[in-house]
Amino acid sequence: MMRKIACSLVLLLGAFSAAAETRVPQSQSEISLGFAPVVKQASPAVVNIYAKIVRQGRANPFFSDPFFQDFFGGGFGAPQPRVQNSLGSGVILTHDGYVVSNYHVVGTATEIRVVTTDRREFSAEVVLGDQESDIAILRLNAAEGLPSLNMRDSDHVEVGELALAIGNPFGVGQTVSSGIISGLARTGTATGNARGYFIQTDAPINPGNSGGALIDVNGDLIGINTSILSRSGGSNGIGFAIPANLVAEFLRQAQAGNDSFVTPWAGMAGQHMSADIAESLGLALPLGVVVSDLHDLSPLAEAGLKVGDIITHVDGDEVNSPAEMKFRMSIAGVGGTSRLTLLRGEEQPEIDVALIEAPETPPAEETTLDEDTVMPGLTVARVNPALIARMGLLLSQTGVVVVDPGPYGGRSGLRVGDVLKAINGEEMERSGDVVSVLTEPGRRLQMDVLRGGQIVSLRFRL
């Protein structure tokens, strides 16, 4: 009997100990201790980042005109390089020196210096960066045995949890601020980008905190602080962090040797389910994403999806916007499959979809025009799914797109992303068509360009 009682006490104490890890402080001594043990454990893995960016100064407006270049010589009005220093934070993810920060802190830097809490300094380089996601993975040179943070599954983060933000605000040194998780799945709110799927917190985040850690009460990384919503530039209690699950996929691709972030291509245009659309479809609640268009090469179309289908879940997680779908597929990564749950009338079928890169079919045939044409430096390419994904074109788009207008094309009014429908009345289907027409265009030139869903005609005399 005594043995049974002793075993029961051991089990009860073990259960109490496990529960005590996340319970509310019960005594004055526990309240006085606060977050000190968690901060002591996590702060060594948060680093200060100093980046140097060399930018070209503003050029004299006459310098881009070949006439003034020839008349005054190549040095007339030449822009002078300008050095800009950037300050931010980062988080060590591995013992051998992989660090995550924000792209806007280090993405275009020419020199990066990383300083740890024990005052060690390392030079670093960006091995993988993505401006749209605002994530950059750095590799510290000659680093080993560094402290690192464990990444928590950010899908299990809940509103109301306590959170700590660690970073280097205003360059004053490493600082810790506390708050709670205020919201989840904030799609595009912070930066307006399509891959945004942010964790919102009221833990104060200020300039210099960018790239720092948002951790839970166990010291695990749940997000990377990226931006704030503010009219004054200071923290108003609305901060955003990139979820750890997306950071984990960036780290995986960086360790695999990728020099650019590869995200699965759905080949789909989707529409957020509004209350009006839900009512028209006879749904009790507005949920899911309505498939409004599918590319012929879309893996979703190949798996059997149709326009009008409603996608409610990706890999078991609810989705209510195209941005949420993109996030779910991004963290799943290229090469595997995702299971989509659909709503078709009274049925809820599940379909496995291959996660592929946007195909280069047909070949892009990217071409830069030379001096034999009237627009040397203009770079064009044949539209394919890879370009559609990269440049945000319509799924149904075909023809030739402007990749870089070059100096002459820019002055003529061309912009990146313009689709050349016709030049002097001739339809443009391939890059070679543009080269051919602009080699001997005659004395007048008319370019019909599709821009923002509208046809714009550019006319000028040569």
C-alpha positions as CSV (number, residue, x, y, z in Angstrom):
1,M,0.0,0.0,0.0
2,M,2.8,2.4,1.0
3,R,4.6,1.7,-2.3
4,K,1.4,2.5,-4.3
5,I,1.0,5.8,-2.4
6,A,4.6,6.7,-3.0
7,C,4.3,6.0,-6.7
8,S,1.1,8.1,-6.9
9,L,2.9,11.0,-5.1
10,V,5.8,10.8,-7.6
11,L,3.4,10.9,-10.5
12,L,1.4,13.8,-9.0
13,L,4.6,15.8,-8.3
14,G,5.8,15.2,-11.9
15,A,2.5,16.4,-13.3
16,F,2.6,19.5,-11.0
17,S,6.2,20.2,-12.1
18,A,5.2,20.0,-15.8
19,A,2.2,22.3,-15.3
20,A,4.3,24.7,-13.3
21,E,6.3,25.6,-16.3
22,T,3.5,27.6,-17.8
23,R,1.4,28.5,-14.8
24,V,0.9,32.0,-13.4
25,P,3.5,33.0,-10.7
26,Q,2.2,32.0,-7.3
27,S,4.5,33.9,-4.9
28,Q,6.3,37.2,-4.5
29,S,9.6,35.6,-5.1
30,E,8.4,34.1,-8.4
31,I,7.0,37.5,-9.4
32,S,10.3,39.2,-8.5
33,L,12.2,36.8,-10.6
34,G,10.1,37.7,-13.7
35,F,11.5,36.7,-17.1
36,A,15.1,36.8,-15.9
37,P,15.9,33.1,-16.4
38,V,14.3,33.1,-19.9
39,V,16.2,36.2,-21.0
40,K,19.4,34.9,-19.6
41,Q,18.9,31.7,-21.7
42,A,17.8,33.4,-24.9
43,S,19.6,36.7,-25.2
44,P,23.1,35.3,-26.1
45,A,21.6,34.1,-29.4
46,V,20.4,37.6,-30.4
47,V,23.1,39.7,-32.1
48,N,23.6,43.3,-33.2
49,I,24.1,43.8,-36.9
50,Y,25.9,46.8,-38.5
51,A,25.5,47.0,-42.3
52,K,27.2,49.3,-44.8
53,I,25.3,50.1,-48.0
54,V,26.9,52.0,-50.9
55,R,24.3,53.9,-52.9
56,Q,24.7,56.0,-56.0
57,G,23.9,59.7,-55.4
58,R,21.3,61.5,-57.5
59,A,22.6,62.1,-61.0
60,N,22.2,65.4,-62.8
61,P,19.1,65.0,-65.0
62,F,21.0,65.9,-68.1
63,F,23.6,63.1,-67.6
64,S,21.2,60.4,-68.9
65,D,21.0,62.2,-72.3
66,P,23.6,61.0,-74.8
67,F,23.9,64.5,-76.3
68,F,25.1,66.0,-73.1
69,Q,27.4,63.0,-72.4
70,D,29.0,63.5,-75.8
71,F,29.2,67.3,-75.6
72,F,30.5,67.6,-72.0
73,G,32.3,64.3,-71.7
74,G,31.6,61.2,-69.5
75,G,32.3,63.0,-66.2
76,F,29.5,65.6,-66.6
77,G,27.1,65.3,-63.7
78,A,28.2,61.8,-62.8
79,P,26.5,60.6,-59.6
80,Q,28.7,60.2,-56.5
81,P,28.6,57.1,-54.4
82,R,27.1,57.6,-50.9
83,V,27.7,55.3,-47.9
84,Q,24.6,54.5,-45.8
85,N,24.9,52.7,-42.5
86,S,22.1,50.3,-41.4
87,L,21.5,49.1,-37.8
88,G,19.4,46.0,-36.9
89,S,19.3,42.8,-35.1
90,G,19.6,39.1,-35.9
91,V,19.1,35.7,-34.3
92,I,21.6,32.8,-34.4
93,L,19.8,29.7,-35.6
94,T,22.7,27.2,-35.7
95,H,25.9,26.6,-33.7
96,D,28.0,27.0,-36.9
97,G,26.9,30.5,-37.6
98,Y,23.6,30.7,-39.6
99,V,21.8,33.9,-38.6
100,V,18.4,35.3,-39.6
101,S,17.6,39.0,-40.0
102,N,15.4,41.2,-42.2
103,Y,16.2,41.7,-45.8
104,H,15.7,45.5,-45.4
105,V,18.5,45.5,-42.9
106,V,21.2,43.5,-44.8
107,G,19.8,42.5,-48.2
108,T,21.7,45.1,-50.2
109,A,24.7,45.6,-47.9
110,T,28.2,45.6,-49.2
111,E,29.7,45.0,-45.7
112,I,28.1,43.3,-42.7
113,R,29.5,43.2,-39.2
114,V,27.8,41.0,-36.5
115,V,28.5,41.6,-32.8
116,T,27.4,39.0,-30.1
117,T,26.5,39.7,-26.5
118,D,30.0,38.6,-25.4
119,R,31.4,41.3,-27.7
120,R,32.8,39.0,-30.3
121,E,32.7,40.4,-33.8
122,F,32.2,38.5,-37.1
123,S,32.1,39.4,-40.7
124,A,29.1,37.9,-42.5
125,E,27.6,37.5,-45.9
126,V,24.0,37.0,-47.1
127,V,23.6,33.5,-48.4
128,L,19.9,33.6,-49.1
129,G,17.6,36.7,-49.2
130,D,14.1,37.5,-50.3
131,Q,12.8,41.0,-50.4
132,E,9.1,40.0,-50.6
133,S,9.3,38.0,-47.4
134,D,11.8,40.5,-45.8
135,I,14.0,37.6,-44.7
136,A,17.7,37.2,-45.1
137,I,19.9,34.3,-43.9
138,L,23.5,35.2,-43.1
139,R,26.5,33.0,-42.6
140,L,29.1,34.2,-40.1
141,N,32.7,33.7,-41.2
142,A,34.9,31.4,-39.0
143,A,32.1,30.8,-36.4
144,E,31.6,27.7,-34.4
145,G,30.1,26.7,-31.0
146,L,27.7,29.7,-31.0
147,P,24.6,29.8,-28.8
148,S,21.4,29.4,-30.8
149,L,17.6,29.5,-30.3
150,N,15.3,26.6,-30.8
151,M,12.5,27.3,-33.2
152,R,9.0,26.6,-32.0
153,D,6.2,25.4,-34.3
154,S,4.6,28.8,-34.9
155,D,1.3,27.2,-35.9
156,H,0.7,26.4,-32.2
157,V,1.1,30.0,-31.0
158,E,-2.1,31.3,-29.5
159,V,-3.4,34.8,-29.0
160,G,-2.9,35.9,-25.4
161,E,0.4,34.1,-24.8
162,L,3.2,36.1,-23.2
163,A,6.0,37.2,-25.5
164,L,9.3,38.9,-25.3
165,A,11.0,41.0,-28.0
166,I,14.8,41.1,-27.9
167,G,16.8,43.4,-30.1
168,N,18.9,46.6,-30.4
169,P,16.5,49.5,-30.6
170,F,18.0,52.8,-31.7
171,G,21.4,51.3,-31.2
172,V,21.3,51.7,-27.4
173,G,22.3,48.0,-26.9
174,Q,20.5,44.8,-26.4
175,T,17.0,45.5,-24.9
176,V,14.1,43.2,-23.8
177,S,10.5,44.3,-23.9
178,S,7.5,42.2,-22.9
179,G,3.9,41.9,-24.1
180,I,1.4,39.4,-25.4
181,I,0.5,37.8,-28.8
182,S,-2.2,40.2,-30.0
183,G,-3.2,38.5,-33.2
184,L,-2.3,35.8,-35.8
185,A,-2.5,35.5,-39.5
186,R,-2.1,39.2,-40.3
187,T,-1.7,38.8,-44.0
188,G,0.1,41.7,-45.7
189,T,-0.8,44.2,-42.9
190,A,2.7,45.1,-42.1
191,T,4.4,45.4,-45.5
192,G,1.7,44.8,-48.0
193,N,3.5,41.9,-49.5
194,A,1.9,38.7,-50.8
195,R,3.8,36.2,-48.7
196,G,3.1,38.1,-45.4
197,Y,1.5,36.1,-42.7
198,F,2.5,37.8,-39.5
199,I,2.3,37.3,-35.8
200,Q,1.1,40.5,-34.1
201,T,2.4,41.6,-30.7
202,D,2.1,44.5,-28.4
203,A,5.7,44.0,-27.1
204,P,7.3,47.4,-27.9
205,I,9.3,47.1,-31.2
206,N,11.3,50.2,-32.3
207,P,13.8,51.0,-35.1
208,G,16.8,48.7,-34.6
209,N,14.7,45.8,-33.4
210,S,14.2,44.7,-37.0
211,G,15.5,41.1,-37.3
212,G,15.4,40.5,-33.5
213,A,13.8,37.6,-31.7
214,L,10.2,37.3,-30.5
215,I,10.3,34.4,-28.0
216,D,7.8,32.7,-25.7
217,V,8.1,32.1,-22.0
218,N,10.1,29.0,-22.6
219,G,12.8,30.9,-24.6
220,D,11.8,29.4,-27.9
221,L,11.8,31.5,-31.1
222,I,8.3,32.1,-32.4
223,G,9.0,34.9,-34.8
224,I,11.4,37.5,-36.2
225,N,10.5,41.1,-35.5
226,T,10.0,42.9,-38.8
227,S,7.9,46.1,-38.7
228,I,5.5,48.2,-36.7
229,L,2.3,50.1,-37.6
230,S,3.0,53.7,-36.6
231,R,2.4,57.2,-37.7
232,S,5.2,58.7,-35.6
233,G,7.9,56.1,-36.3
234,G,7.9,54.9,-32.7
235,S,6.2,51.9,-31.2
236,N,2.5,52.2,-30.6
237,G,2.0,48.6,-29.5
238,I,1.3,47.1,-32.9
239,G,4.3,45.1,-34.0
240,F,4.6,42.3,-36.5
241,A,6.9,39.3,-36.6
242,I,7.6,36.7,-39.3
243,P,6.5,33.2,-38.1
244,A,9.3,30.8,-37.2
245,N,7.9,28.2,-39.5
246,L,8.7,30.3,-42.6
247,V,12.2,31.1,-41.1
248,A,12.8,27.4,-40.8
249,E,12.1,26.8,-44.5
250,F,14.5,29.7,-45.4
251,L,17.2,28.1,-43.2
252,R,16.6,24.7,-44.8
253,Q,17.0,26.1,-48.3
254,A,20.1,28.1,-47.2
255,Q,21.8,25.0,-45.8
256,A,20.9,23.2,-49.0
257,G,22.8,25.8,-51.0
258,N,20.0,27.8,-52.6
259,D,21.0,31.4,-53.4
260,S,17.4,32.5,-53.8
261,F,14.2,31.5,-52.0
262,V,12.2,29.0,-54.0
263,T,8.5,28.9,-53.3
264,P,5.9,26.4,-54.8
265,W,3.9,27.6,-57.7
266,A,0.1,27.1,-57.5
267,G,-0.7,28.5,-61.0
268,M,-3.9,29.8,-59.4
269,A,-5.7,33.0,-58.9
270,G,-7.9,33.0,-55.8
271,Q,-10.5,35.3,-54.2
272,H,-11.1,35.9,-50.6
273,M,-14.5,34.5,-49.5
274,S,-16.7,37.5,-48.6
275,A,-20.0,37.4,-46.9
276,D,-21.8,38.3,-50.1
277,I,-20.1,35.5,-52.1
278,A,-20.8,33.0,-49.3
279,E,-24.5,34.0,-49.3
280,S,-24.6,33.6,-53.1
281,L,-23.2,30.1,-52.8
282,G,-25.5,29.1,-50.0
283,L,-22.8,28.9,-47.4
284,A,-23.6,29.4,-43.7
285,L,-20.2,31.0,-43.1
286,P,-17.7,32.8,-45.3
287,L,-14.7,30.5,-45.3
288,G,-12.0,29.4,-47.7
289,V,-10.5,30.7,-51.0
290,V,-12.5,30.6,-54.2
291,V,-10.5,29.5,-57.3
292,S,-11.1,32.2,-59.9
293,D,-8.5,31.2,-62.5
294,L,-6.1,28.3,-63.3
295,H,-3.1,28.3,-65.6
296,D,-3.0,25.4,-68.1
297,L,0.2,24.1,-66.5
298,S,-1.0,24.5,-62.9
299,P,-0.4,21.5,-60.6
300,L,-3.8,22.2,-59.0
301,A,-5.4,21.9,-62.4
302,E,-3.5,18.6,-63.0
303,A,-4.7,17.3,-59.7
304,G,-8.3,18.0,-60.7
305,L,-9.2,21.4,-59.3
306,K,-11.6,23.6,-61.2
307,V,-12.5,27.2,-61.4
308,G,-15.2,27.7,-58.8
309,D,-13.8,25.2,-56.3
310,I,-13.4,26.5,-52.7
311,I,-10.2,25.6,-50.9
312,T,-10.8,25.5,-47.1
313,H,-7.6,23.8,-45.8
314,V,-4.0,23.2,-46.8
315,D,-2.4,20.3,-45.0
316,G,-5.1,20.5,-42.3
317,D,-4.7,24.2,-41.6
318,E,-7.6,26.6,-42.4
319,V,-7.0,29.1,-45.2
320,N,-9.1,32.2,-45.9
321,S,-7.0,34.2,-48.3
322,P,-4.6,33.6,-51.2
323,A,-1.8,34.9,-49.0
324,E,-2.5,32.2,-46.4
325,M,-2.4,29.6,-49.1
326,K,0.9,30.9,-50.4
327,F,2.3,30.9,-46.8
328,R,1.2,27.3,-46.2
329,M,2.7,26.1,-49.5
330,S,5.9,28.1,-48.8
331,I,6.6,26.4,-45.5
332,A,5.8,23.0,-47.0
333,G,8.6,23.6,-49.6
334,V,9.2,22.5,-53.2
335,G,9.5,18.8,-53.9
336,G,6.7,17.4,-51.7
337,T,3.0,17.4,-51.8
338,S,0.2,19.3,-50.0
339,R,-3.2,18.0,-49.2
340,L,-6.0,20.5,-50.1
341,T,-9.5,20.2,-48.6
342,L,-12.2,21.4,-51.0
343,L,-15.8,22.4,-50.8
344,R,-17.8,21.3,-53.8
345,G,-21.5,21.6,-53.1
346,E,-22.2,19.1,-50.3
347,E,-18.9,17.3,-50.8
348,Q,-15.5,18.0,-49.1
349,P,-13.0,16.0,-51.1
350,E,-9.3,16.0,-50.3
351,I,-6.7,16.3,-53.2
352,D,-3.0,15.8,-53.0
353,V,-1.1,18.5,-55.1
354,A,2.5,18.4,-56.2
355,L,4.6,21.3,-55.0
356,I,6.7,22.4,-58.0
357,E,8.6,25.4,-59.1
358,A,7.0,27.7,-61.7
359,P,8.0,26.0,-65.0
360,E,10.1,27.7,-67.7
361,T,7.7,26.6,-70.4
362,P,7.9,28.0,-73.0
363,P,11.6,29.2,-72.8
364,A,11.8,32.8,-71.7
365,E,14.4,33.7,-74.5
366,E,15.5,36.7,-72.5
367,T,17.2,39.1,-74.9
368,T,19.0,42.5,-74.4
369,L,18.9,44.7,-77.5
370,D,22.3,45.9,-78.9
371,E,23.5,49.1,-80.6
372,D,22.0,48.0,-83.9
373,T,18.5,48.7,-82.6
374,V,16.9,52.0,-81.7
375,M,16.6,51.0,-78.0
376,P,20.0,49.4,-77.0
377,G,19.8,48.1,-73.4
378,L,16.2,47.2,-73.5
379,T,15.7,43.6,-72.1
380,V,12.7,41.6,-73.0
381,A,11.5,38.0,-72.5
382,R,8.8,35.7,-73.6
383,V,6.1,35.3,-70.9
384,N,6.0,31.9,-69.1
385,P,4.9,30.8,-65.7
386,A,8.2,31.6,-64.1
387,L,8.0,35.2,-65.3
388,I,4.3,35.4,-64.4
389,A,5.2,34.4,-60.8
390,R,8.3,36.7,-60.6
391,M,6.6,39.8,-62.1
392,G,3.1,39.4,-60.9
393,L,1.5,39.1,-64.3
394,L,-1.9,37.7,-65.1
395,L,-2.1,34.0,-65.3
396,S,-3.5,34.2,-68.8
397,Q,-0.8,36.6,-70.0
398,T,1.2,35.7,-73.1
399,G,3.6,37.6,-75.4
400,V,6.7,39.6,-74.6
401,V,7.4,41.4,-71.3
402,V,9.8,44.2,-70.5
403,V,12.4,42.9,-67.9
404,D,14.5,46.1,-68.0
405,P,13.7,49.2,-70.1
406,G,17.3,50.3,-70.3
407,P,18.3,53.9,-70.7
408,Y,16.5,54.6,-74.0
409,G,13.4,52.5,-73.2
410,G,13.0,54.2,-69.9
411,R,13.1,57.7,-71.4
412,S,10.6,56.5,-74.0
413,G,8.1,55.6,-71.2
414,L,8.6,51.8,-70.9
415,R,8.4,50.2,-67.5
416,V,9.4,46.9,-66.0
417,G,6.4,44.6,-66.3
418,D,5.0,46.2,-69.5
419,V,3.8,43.6,-72.0
420,L,4.5,44.6,-75.6
421,K,1.4,43.7,-77.5
422,A,2.4,45.3,-80.8
423,I,5.1,47.6,-82.4
424,N,4.1,49.5,-85.5
425,G,1.1,47.3,-85.8
426,E,3.0,44.0,-85.7
427,E,2.0,41.6,-82.9
428,M,4.9,40.6,-80.5
429,E,4.9,36.9,-79.6
430,R,8.6,36.2,-79.0
431,S,11.7,38.2,-78.0
432,G,13.1,38.0,-81.6
433,D,10.0,39.8,-82.9
434,V,11.0,42.9,-80.8
435,V,14.6,42.7,-82.0
436,S,13.5,42.5,-85.6
437,V,11.1,45.4,-85.6
438,L,13.3,47.7,-83.6
439,T,16.3,47.1,-85.8
440,E,14.7,49.0,-88.7
441,P,11.5,50.6,-87.4
442,G,11.3,53.4,-89.9
443,R,10.9,57.1,-89.0
444,R,7.9,56.6,-86.7
445,L,7.5,54.2,-83.8
446,Q,4.3,53.2,-82.1
447,M,4.4,50.7,-79.2
448,D,1.1,49.3,-77.8
449,V,1.8,48.3,-74.2
450,L,-0.4,46.4,-71.8
451,R,0.0,48.0,-68.4
452,G,-2.2,47.5,-65.4
453,G,-4.9,45.9,-67.5
454,Q,-5.1,48.8,-69.9
455,I,-3.5,49.3,-73.4
456,V,-1.2,52.3,-73.5
457,S,0.2,53.6,-76.8
458,L,3.6,55.2,-76.9
459,R,4.3,57.2,-80.1
460,F,7.4,59.1,-81.1
461,R,9.3,60.2,-84.1
462,L,12.8,58.8,-84.7
